[in-house]
Amino acid sequence: MGMSGVALPPTASDPVTQGHPEATRHDRPLTMVALVATNLWAKKARSAGIAFAVALAVMTVVTLTVVSSGLETAASAVLTVGKADFTVAQNGVSDILYSNIDTGQLERIGATPGVKSSVGVLLETERINAANPLFIEIGIQPDDLTTFGVTVVAGTAYGATASKEVMLGWRAAQNLGLHVGDTFHANGTANRIVGIYSTGISYGDSAAMFPLPALQAYNRVPGSVSLVFVKIAPGQSSAQVQRALTRDQPELTTISTLAQAGRADRNLVFLKAAVTGSTILALVIGAIVVGNTMLLSLFERTREFGLLRAIGWGRRRVVWLVVSESLVLALLGSAIGVAVSFLVTTVLEALPQLHGVLHSDFTPGAFWRGFAVGIGMAILGSLYPSVRAANLTPLKALSNE
């Protein structure tokens, strides 16, 4: 059957016409769209309950996806600072900032055939103030600044063995209201700002750079770096160099894209798994809630479905009626859930524990995932009730009290 209108008998006692003013007029056939809207409006409490369940599931999925994406971007953004062909980190650490590469490993990386340059940097975080609870500090030798992509835009670079000297990224200097010659308190010491730098990468420009030996001493990790940024020689294959490097040093891993950051940061892997698991769980629980509600509705509307079958509605059309009602509520609930997720993430970002740490990343993928969950809930939840409604025999349905 198609979706063309069907004129229903105007009998006031019929369940289909009760509460449907359009159906009581001979000259105005009740279309599928009008019937769906009328049914949903007639059962406001039921409709609101289904829309609320969908909104809650979608809000949860979108919020977790947005938070996960934001944390993943923040955790892996440091990989883009060095403008290298790929980055080397310790394999399988819980957090990329915990990566530890010693001097011997750094030298072997630089000696790998095809490697043009390798810059070892130490990464540490420190709470500077309430607005900067995880301020990034980069330890790097001044001779490697140019290779690393650093441009000094004010003042000068620090010396290789300088102590209590620091350079601030221009964004960090702007946010903190500091200039060349001012004092920057970090690592329990007062450091003189000798220069302001730019890397062209937001994450790097919001950090501070120290002489590598000084930052190693502050954090008691002599001879260690966190990451090595590698550039390959012209004409060399990046993939082949990476394979040779990891074959020679299997305790290390190479990262050439942000999607590969999970190789050196198990937290990102666990976070993605948690988001996937929550999506599946929300879909299943939501489908059960929708299905249960629609099944209860089926018992209330048995005579209505019997009458529709008696006046010539085919099984497919009855199924489409029930599924359409669920889809309308799913779309409404999904829209509400996405809107609420904006509010939830805004509140989370404002929490003292997450302020300056969580940066929401509202990607199109997060919204599509939310809407997919909402539509999936509607289809899965209404499938069984719709089939039950379609298989009702008119005589049995109409005789139901």
N, C-alpha and C positions, 0 to 999 in steps of 0.2 A: 504494500500500500504506500501511496505517496503521502505528502504532508498537506494536501489540500484540505479545506475546511469541511466539516461534517455538521449538518443540522441535527441537533438533538431534540427529542420530543420535549414539549414544553410542560410536561407534567410536573407539578410542584413537588410531588412526593418522591420523585426519582432522585437518587443520591447524586447523580452527575449534575442535575440542575439546581439542587439545593445550594444556595450561597453563590450561584453563578448567574447574575442578572442577564448576561448576554445570551445564555442558553434558553431563556424563556421567551425569546422573540423568534417568530417563524422566518423573518426576513434577514436575520443576522446569524449566519452559521458560525459556530465556535471553531476558530482555527486552532492549530496545534500550539502556536505561540500564546494565544489568549488563554487556552486551557491550562497550559503550564503556569502562566502568571497567576491565573485565578486559583489554581490548586495551592500554589505556594502561599498566596495571600490568605487563603481560607484557613490554613494551618500555620499561623504565624509562629507559635511556640516551637513546633517541630522544625520549621524552616530555620528559625534563629538558632536552634540547637545544632543543626548540621553545619550551618555557616560558621558558628563559633568553633566547632571541632576542627573544621578545615583551617580557619584562621589561626588557631593555636598551633596546629602542626606546621603550617607554612611559616609562621613567625619563628618557630623554633629552628626550622631548617635554614631559612634565610639568614637569621642571626648567627647561627653557628658557622655557616659558610662564609659570611662577611668577616666575622672575627678570625676565622681560620686563615682566610686569604690575607687579611691585614697583618696577622702575626707572621705568616709565611713570607710576605713581602719584606717586612721589617727584618726578619732573621736572615734572609738571603740577599738583601740589598747591598750588604757590604761586599759581596762578590763582584759588584759592578764598579767599585771604586777604582780599582787598579788599571782599568782599561786593558786587560790582558787577553790573550787568546784563550787561556783557561786558568783555573785556580787549583792549587794542590792543598789538600787538608788531610788531617789524620782520619783514617777510615773508621766509621761506625761510632763516633762519639755521640753523647746524648745531646750536646749543643755545639754548634759550630764554633762558638767562642771558646770552648774547652779544647779545641784542637791544639796539639802540641807537636812541633817539629823541631828537632835539635839541629845543631850546627852541621853535623855529619850528613844528615839527610838533606839539608839545604845545599850542601856542596855537591852531593850526588845528583840532585835535581838539576843544578846548573851545568853539570858535566854530561847530562843525557844528550845523545846525538839529536841534533835538530833544534835544540833550545838556544835561542839568541840571548835572552836575559831572564833572570829569575830574581824577584824582589821579595825578600822575607819581611813580613810585618807582624808585630805583636798587637793583638786586639784585647782591650780591657774595657770594662764598663764601671762607671762610678756615679753615685748619686751626688749631683752638684747642688740641686735645690729641688723643691717640690715640682717644678715644671720640667725638670730634667732628671728623673730618677734613674735613667739608664743612659747616661751620657757616654758616648763612644770616645775612647782614647786610642790613638794609633801610634805605635812605636816604629819608627823607620829611620834608616840612615840618611843623612842629607844628600849623599851622593846618588841615592836612588829616587829622590823626589821627582826629577824630570822624567825618568823612565816610568814612574808610577802615575804620571799625568798631573803632577802638582805644579801650579803656577803661583808664585808669590806676587800678590797684587799690592801689598803694602809692607814696608819694613824689609827685613832680610830673613833668610833661613837661619836656623840655629846651627851651632857647630856640632861636629860628630861626638865630641866628648863633653859638650856643655851640660851643666847641671842647672836645674831650676830655670830652664828656658822652655818656651812653648810657642807653637804657632796655632792660631785659631782659624777654622774655616770661616769664610765671610758670613755665612748664615749664623753660625754659632756666635760670632762676635756681635752681629746685629741683634740677636735674641738676648744676649747677656749684657748688651750695652757697653762692650769693652773695646779698647783701641790699642794700637801699638804703644808700648811703654807702660800699660796698665798691669795690674797684678791679677793673675788667675789662680785661685786656690784649688788645688787638686792633689790627690795622693798624700794628703797630710802636709803639703808644703806650699809655700808661696812661690809661684812661678812667674817670671817676667815675660810678657808677650812681646816677642821680637819680630813677629810677622803675621800677616793675614794672607791666607792662601785660598785658591779656588781649584776644584777638580772638575767642575762641570757636572758633578753628580750630587744631587741633593743630600744623600746620606753622608757622603764624605765632607761636604761643605758645612755640615752641622756637627762636626767632630773637632777634636784637637789633636795635634801631632806633637810628639815628644822625640828627642833623640832615642834611638832604640836601646842603648845601654842604660839610659836613665829610667825608662819605663820598665825594663827588665829588673832593675834594682828595686824600684818602688814595689813591684809585685813579687819579688823574690823568685824569679824564673830566669836565672842567668843562662845565656846561650840558647834560649828557646824563642821560637816565633809561632804564631797561630796559623797563618796562611802564607802560601808562596804564590805570587802572581807571575805567570810565565808567558813570555812572548816567544814565538817560534821564528826561526830564520826564514827568510824569503825562499819560496819554492818547496818548503817542507810541508808534509801533511800533518795537521794538528792531531788527527785521530791516531796516526802511527806513532807520533811522539808520545801521546798519552798512554798508548798500549805498552810502549817500551818502558816508560817510567813506572807504571804500576806493576809491570812484570818484574822489574828490578827491585822495586820497593812495595811489596803487596800490602804493607801496613798503611800505605797512603792511598788516597783516591783523588781522581781528577774531576773537576766540575767545569763544564763549559756553558751550561745553561742554567737558569734559575730552577727549571723543573728537575734538575739533577741534584739539587741541594740536599735532598734526603739521603744521599750517599754518605754525607758527613754530618748529618743532623737527624738523629733518630726521632727527636721530638716532632719534627715536621711530618715524618711518616706516621707516627702515632696520631697526630692531629688530623691528618687526612683520613686515616682509618676511622677515627671517632666521628667525623662529619659524615662519612659514608654509612657507618652503622646507624647513626641517629636518623639519617634520611630514610633508610629502610624501615627502621622501627616506627618512625612517624607515619610512614605510608601504610604499614600493616595495622597499627593501632587505629589510625584514622579510618581506614577501610572498614574495620570491624564496627566502629562507632556509627559510621554512615549506614552500613548494611543493617545493623540492628535497628536503627531508627526507621529506615525505609521498610524493613520487614514488619515492624509494628504498624506502620502506616498502611501496609498491604492488608492487614487484618481489618483495619477500620474502613477500608475502601473496597471491600470485596464486591459489594453490590454495584459500585460504580464501574469496576472493571468488567463485571458480568454484563452490565447494560451496554458498555462500549463494544464488547464482543457480540452482543445480540444484534446491534444495529449495523454490524458489518466490519468492525475494526479487526484487522488481521493481527496475528501474533507479533509481527515485526513492529507494527505501529504502537502496540501497547508497550513493548519493550522500549521503544524510542521515547514514549511519553515519560516513563519512569526514569530512564537514564537522563533525559533532557532536564527534568526537575533537579536531579542531582548535580548535573553540570552547571546549571545556573547558580545554584547555591555554592558550588565549588569555586566558580569564578568570583563570586561576591566575597566568599571567605578568603580566597587567595589575595584579592586586592586589599582587604582589611589586614591580613597577616603581614603583607609586605610593608604597609604603612606603619603598623605597630613595630615592626623590626627596626625601622628608622629610629623610633623613640627609644627602644630598648638599647640599641647600640650607642645612642647618644648618652644615655644614662650610664652605661658601662664605661665609656670613655671618661666620664666625669668623676668616676670613683677614685678616691685617693690612691688605692692600690694599683690602679691601671692608668692613671693620668700620665700622659707622656709615653706610655708603653704601647697601648692599644691604639691603632689607627685604622678605623674601619675602611674597608675596601669594597665599595658597592659596585661590583662588576656585573655585567649583564648575565653572566653565568649563574650568579647567586639568585637572581630573580627568576630566570628560566627554571632553575632547580626547584624553587618554591612553587611556581605555577605547575610544574610537572607533577609534584607531589599532590597538589590540590586536585588536579584533573585525574590522576591515578587513583586517589581515594574515592572520587565520585564514581569512576567506572567500575572499579573492583567492588565497591560497597553496594552499588545498585544492580550489579549483574544478577545475583541470585534472586532478590526480590522481583526484579523485572521479569525474569523467566517464570517465576511462580505466578505472577499476575497474568502473563501471556497464556499460560496453560490452564487457566481457570475455564471451566465450561460454563456457558451462559446460564443454563438451568440451575446448576448447583450454586453458582455465585449469587443469582437473584433470589434464591430460596434461603440464603444465609441471613440470619437475624443479627 
